[in-house]
């Protein structure tokens, strides 16, 4: 309900439906997963800029994502934006993390494992 949410809705899937034991995400724009992409430095810079903008908004809204990785971010080439596709590890700030992505353990600071 914060005023910034209108701007940041573009970082979210259009629709999410759980069907046939799968979460299906819908988008109105063409998206390209970051997985295995090799991009020039200026493209990496704008993607990182959007990621910082997105996680800053989440933090401002009282949440920590706790699971950003190449599989959870897609690029929207037509708008120079991103869409985050995974929220499984998201936690309220001040709450203990309940889960982390085991595939990217080296992305987390040691304190995460000390307190988990």
C-alpha positions in Angstrom: 0.0 0.0 0.0 3.0 2.3 0.0 3.1 4.9 -2.9 6.2 3.3 -4.4 4.4 0.0 -4.9 2.7 1.4 -8.1 6.2 1.8 -9.6 7.6 -1.5 -8.4 4.7 -3.7 -9.6 6.6 -3.8 -12.9 9.1 -6.0 -11.1 6.5 -8.6 -10.2 4.8 -11.2 -12.4 1.5 -10.2 -13.8 -0.2 -13.3 -12.2 0.8 -16.3 -10.1 -1.3 -19.5 -10.0 -0.6 -22.8 -8.3 -1.8 -25.6 -10.6 -0.7 -29.2 -11.1 1.8 -28.9 -8.3 3.6 -26.1 -10.1 3.6 -22.3 -9.6 2.8 -20.8 -12.9 3.8 -17.1 -13.5 2.3 -15.0 -16.2 3.8 -11.9 -17.9 2.6 -9.4 -20.4 6.1 -8.6 -21.7 8.8 -10.9 -23.2 11.2 -11.9 -20.5 14.7 -13.5 -20.7 16.1 -15.4 -17.7 19.5 -14.3 -16.5 20.7 -17.9 -16.3 23.7 -18.5 -18.5 23.5 -15.1 -20.2 26.8 -13.3 -21.1 26.1 -9.6 -21.3 28.3 -6.5 -22.0 29.2 -4.4 -19.0 26.7 -1.7 -19.7 23.8 -4.2 -19.6 25.1 -5.7 -16.4 25.2 -2.2 -14.9 21.6 -1.5 -15.7 20.5 -4.9 -14.4 22.4 -4.3 -11.1 20.8 -0.9 -10.9 17.3 -2.4 -11.2 18.2 -5.1 -8.6 19.5 -2.5 -6.1 16.3 -0.4 -6.7 14.1 -3.5 -6.2 15.8 -4.8 -3.0 15.9 -1.3 -1.6 12.1 -1.1 -2.1 11.6 -4.5 -0.4 13.8 -3.3 2.5 11.8 0.0 2.7 8.6 -2.2 2.8 10.0 -4.3 5.7 11.2 -7.4 3.8 14.5 -9.1 2.9 14.4 -11.2 -0.3 17.1 -13.7 0.9 17.2 -15.6 -2.4 18.2 -13.5 -5.4 20.1 -15.6 -7.9 20.4 -15.8 -11.7 17.4 -18.2 -11.8 15.1 -15.8 -9.9 15.7 -12.7 -12.1 14.6 -12.2 -15.7 15.3 -9.2 -18.0 12.5 -7.4 -19.8 14.4 -6.2 -22.9 11.6 -4.0 -24.2 11.5 -1.9 -21.0 15.0 -2.3 -19.8 13.5 -3.7 -16.6 13.7 -6.8 -14.6 11.1 -9.2 -13.1 11.8 -11.2 -9.9 10.3 -14.7 -10.2 11.0 -16.2 -6.8 9.9 -15.2 -3.3 10.3 -18.5 -1.5 13.0 -17.2 0.9 11.5 -13.7 1.6 11.4 -12.8 5.3 10.1 -9.9 7.3 13.0 -7.7 8.5 13.9 -8.6 12.1 12.6 -12.2 11.7 14.9 -15.2 11.5 15.5 -16.6 8.0 13.6 -19.9 7.7 15.3 -21.0 4.5 18.1 -20.2 2.1 19.0 -21.3 -1.4 21.5 -24.2 -1.0 22.7 -23.8 -4.5 24.3 -20.4 -3.7 25.7 -20.9 -0.2 28.8 -18.9 -1.1 26.6 -15.8 -1.7 25.6 -15.6 2.0 27.7 -14.0 4.7 29.0 -16.4 7.4 26.7 -14.8 10.1 23.7 -16.4 8.3 25.0 -19.8 9.1 26.0 -18.9 12.6 22.5 -17.8 13.5 20.6 -20.5 11.5 
